[in-house]
Amino acid sequence: MAAIETITLEVPDPTAADAFYTAFELGPRVGVRASTAPTTGFRGFTMSLVVSQPSTVDSLIGSALDGGATTLKPAKKGLWGYGGVVQAPDGTIWKVATSSKKDTGPATREVDDVVLLLGVADVKASKQFYVDHGLAVAKSFGSKYVEFATPESPLKLALYGRQAAAKDAGVSPDGTGSHRIVIGGDAGPFTDPDGFEWSAADERAAGA
């Protein structure tokens, strides 16, 4: 079964980005590298940090805002739990959320899951593409949403329609140019139908 090892965000200022992401304590799962590839508007993906309780959501979002992030959706209770959305100074959109609506203990900085959500033009077609490249489907809701089974991976992957992904993030779906993200894992290297680049995990490590 294919696994995702790393996410590399392409940013204009790697030093500043490294300083910003230190607050998220993501370790080797998410890295950065320099890029000035043209990009405008929604870059077609969001990153999610799944945590255990609302106080942890507030702690991580607070650190992001202190580091220069902007609020796209303030943290609040919703049908499925509690969460908010911010945009990092490099432009990456981050959702921080929990399925719990109440704290069960002191706030921590622990992140349970890191999820990459790709906003794609055709969910069914992209689903089949990834299945053909060795990823197994964990959940599928027709042409709306797909989540892949990556039990051995430090990162999770999901697909959503582009407009739905943008709406969930609180931004316009319009955007052009580079996605400014490279996915590293043993399924690559390839470029998917929506232009998302995958590299072999060892290639990513060599280029970091």
C-alpha positions in Angstrom: 0.0 0.0 0.0 1.4 3.4 -1.0 2.4 5.8 1.8 2.9 9.6 2.0 6.1 10.5 3.8 6.4 14.2 3.5 4.8 17.4 2.3 7.1 20.1 0.9 5.7 23.6 0.7 7.3 25.9 -1.8 7.7 29.3 -0.3 9.3 32.7 -1.2 11.2 32.9 2.1 12.2 29.4 3.6 13.8 31.0 6.7 10.6 32.9 7.6 8.5 29.8 6.8 10.6 27.6 9.0 10.2 30.0 11.9 6.5 30.1 11.4 6.0 26.3 11.2 8.1 25.7 14.2 5.0 26.7 16.3 3.1 23.8 14.8 5.7 21.2 15.9 5.2 19.1 12.8 8.7 17.7 12.7 9.8 16.1 9.5 6.3 15.6 8.1 6.1 19.1 6.6 9.1 20.9 5.1 9.7 24.0 3.0 11.9 25.0 0.0 12.4 28.1 -1.9 10.2 28.9 -5.0 9.1 32.0 -6.8 6.8 30.1 -9.2 3.9 32.3 -10.2 0.7 31.6 -8.3 -2.4 33.6 -7.6 -5.6 33.0 -5.5 -6.6 29.5 -4.3 -3.7 27.1 -4.8 -6.1 24.1 -4.9 -5.3 22.5 -1.5 -5.6 22.9 2.2 -3.7 21.4 5.1 -5.5 20.2 8.2 -4.3 19.6 11.8 -6.6 17.3 13.6 -6.3 17.6 17.4 -8.0 16.2 20.5 -9.9 19.2 22.0 -11.0 22.9 21.5 -8.3 24.3 23.7 -5.6 22.8 21.5 -7.2 24.3 18.5 -7.1 27.7 20.1 -3.5 27.3 21.2 -2.3 26.4 17.7 -4.4 29.0 15.9 -3.2 31.6 18.5 0.5 30.7 17.7 -0.2 30.9 14.0 -1.8 34.4 14.3 1.1 35.5 16.5 3.4 34.4 13.7 1.7 36.5 11.1 -1.1 34.3 9.8 -4.5 35.8 8.9 -7.9 34.5 9.9 -10.1 33.0 7.1 -12.6 31.4 9.5 -12.6 32.2 13.2 -12.5 29.1 15.5 -16.0 28.1 16.6 -18.3 25.2 17.3 -19.9 23.5 14.3 -22.0 20.4 13.4 -18.9 18.2 13.5 -16.9 19.7 16.3 -14.8 22.8 16.7 -12.3 24.4 14.4 -11.0 27.4 12.5 -9.0 28.3 9.3 -6.0 30.5 8.9 -3.7 31.4 6.0 0.1 31.3 6.7 2.3 34.2 5.5 3.5 32.0 2.6 -0.1 31.6 1.5 -0.8 28.0 2.6 -4.3 27.5 4.1 -4.4 25.6 7.4 -7.5 24.2 9.1 -7.2 23.3 12.8 -10.0 21.2 14.1 -11.3 18.6 16.6 -14.4 16.4 16.6 -14.8 17.2 20.3 -16.8 20.2 21.4 -15.6 20.2 25.0 -12.2 20.1 26.6 -11.3 16.9 28.5 -8.0 18.1 30.0 -5.4 20.8 29.8 -4.5 22.3 26.4 -1.6 20.6 24.6 0.3 21.2 21.4 -0.2 17.6 20.2 -1.3 17.1 16.6 -3.1 13.7 16.1 -3.3 13.8 12.3 -2.0 16.0 9.4 -4.3 15.8 6.4 -3.6 17.1 2.9 -6.9 17.9 1.1 -6.7 18.3 -2.6 -9.4 20.3 -4.4 -9.8 18.5 -7.7 -11.8 19.0 -10.9 -13.2 15.5 -11.0 -13.2 13.6 -7.7 -14.1 10.2 -9.3 -11.4 10.5 -12.0 -8.7 11.6 -9.4 -9.8 8.8 -7.1 -9.2 6.3 -9.9 -5.9 7.8 -10.7 -4.7 7.4 -7.2 -6.0 3.9 -6.9 -4.1 3.0 -10.0 -1.0 4.4 -8.3 -1.3 2.1 -5.3 -3.4 4.1 -2.8 -6.4 2.3 -1.2 -9.7 4.0 -0.5 -10.8 4.3 3.1 -13.9 6.4 2.6 -15.8 7.5 -0.5 -18.9 9.6 -0.9 -19.5 9.3 -4.6 -18.2 12.3 -6.6 -18.0 14.6 -3.5 -15.2 13.3 -1.1 -12.6 10.6 -0.9 -10.3 9.7 1.9 -7.4 7.2 1.3 -6.2 4.6 3.7 -2.6 5.3 4.7 -2.2 3.6 8.1 1.6 3.5 7.9 1.9 7.1 6.8 2.6 10.2 9.0 0.2 12.1 6.7 -3.3 11.5 5.3 -4.7 12.3 1.9 -8.2 13.3 0.9 -9.9 14.6 -2.2 -12.7 17.2 -2.5 -14.2 19.1 -5.4 -12.2 22.3 -5.9 -15.2 24.6 -5.3 -16.2 22.7 -2.1 -12.6 22.8 -0.8 -12.4 26.5 -1.3 -15.8 27.1 0.3 -14.7 25.0 3.3 -11.5 27.1 3.6 -13.5 30.4 3.3 -11.9 31.6 0.0 -12.8 32.0 -3.7 -12.1 28.9 -5.8 -10.4 31.1 -8.4 -6.6 30.7 -8.8 -3.9 30.1 -11.4 -0.3 29.0 -11.6 1.7 26.7 -9.4 0.2 24.8 -6.5 3.6 25.3 -4.7 3.5 21.9 -3.0 5.3 18.6 -3.6 4.0 15.4 -2.1 6.7 12.8 -1.2 6.0 9.1 -1.0 6.5 5.7 -2.4 3.7 6.2 -5.0 5.7 8.8 -6.9 7.2 10.3 -9.0 4.3 11.6 -11.1 2.0 14.6 -11.6 -1.7 13.9 -11.1 -4.5 15.1 -13.4 -4.8 18.4 -11.4 -1.2 19.2 -11.6 -0.1 18.2 -8.1 3.5 17.0 -8.1 4.6 13.8 -6.4 8.2 12.8 -5.8 9.8 9.7 -4.5 10.4 10.1 -0.8 14.2 9.8 -1.2 14.2 12.4 -4.0 12.4 14.8 -1.7 15.0 14.2 1.0 17.8 14.8 -1.4 16.3 18.1 -2.6 15.3 19.5 0.8 
